[in-house]
Amino acid sequence: MYPGQHISLKPYNTFGIEAFARYFICFKSREEVQEIFDDIKELRVAERLVLGGGSNILLCGDFNGYVLKNEIGGIEAIHEDANSVMLKVGAGVPWHQLVLYAVDRDWGGIENLSLIPGSTGAAPMQNIGAYGTELKDVFHSLEAYHIGEKRIVTFDKKDCKFGYRESVFKHELKNQCVLLSVTLCLKKNPEFNIAYGAIQQELEKMKVESLSVKNISDAVIRIRSSKLPDPAKIGNAGSFFKNPSVNAGQFHDLKKQYPDLVGYENTDGSYKLAAGWLIEACGWKGYRNGDAGCYPLQALVLVNYGNASGKELLSLSEEIKASVIHKFSVMLEREVNVI
Ligand code: EPU
């Protein structure tokens, strides 16, 4: 298996940033992953970047190592009964393709996660979430090639240590595993999650009379399309920062000073603040410097209008972060991985 050399990564990251990989290899099966690591001895110690849909990375320069593009396909029902179906999905399958597959069959559980860019393998890495649902709610297990142990390991939900946009693969096991497949448990008679206000409003606009997997997915697609930029048209990686949590004391102090502040109580009594609100309140919404900008319809999304570099976007994000600390004493943490 021979890697390509000096390959442009522009088509492989949703920010649409130009950067080159010293070496680039695609793999389409678990056997190929093992073969690549057996054949290219230096790969175990070299700098590596495993890419799925490239929807959560900011490339700040050329990559002087091996980029491994995950193209493992396949969606297979491995268990089915009257109430549920267990789907084993290749890590390279685009996430939204999987959602449409489930929606077509009226299998519920991931309709709220419609239209999220990226691959199925990337979904557990950061426990993707939207409109009140997170991947962990439907997750059963995953298989990964453990580079150090040279073998395929199965992880159940507990092993993945899921948190808000977090998993073990962003921490202890960072760069240690190549995800091969993800197994999800979907429901044939799902309980729908429409607690999120925007979904209810959209369903009303659509004049939906009875809920279904399909019409919830359609509502989510309509909401997302109305306020999030399509990466095929404007480069972006979704929310650039996570929504930060503050303690109850700080929340109430801020709320006194800024009555429209948006925040929700967490189960542990702390409050999660809407980072988009904080960024907008600092005046960044719609800001543009060259081709790097803050999206006019959702301030949490940074955008590349054409030829912004990763460094320009990173520096814009640092300015935003500094102004949010200055105004609110709240520290934003990146959701996007800077490479
Ligand atoms: N808001 C503003 N100004 C803005 C943006 C948001 O005031 O420019 C306020 C809104 O008015 C709303 C609140 O912030 O009251 C929340 O906004 P929104 O519903 O758009 O969601 P979010 O918290 O900004 C999160 C996820 C999104 C996910 C949506 C919907 C994170 C970091 N982001 O965004 O996920 O789609 O909720 O559930 O948790 C992603 O992770 O890439 C992503 C897009």
Residues whose N, C-alpha, C, O or C-beta is under 5 A from the ligand:
A	BS01	EPU	G129 A130 Y131 G132 A237 G238 S239 F241 K242 N243 V262 A274 G276 W277 E280 L297 Q298 A299 L300
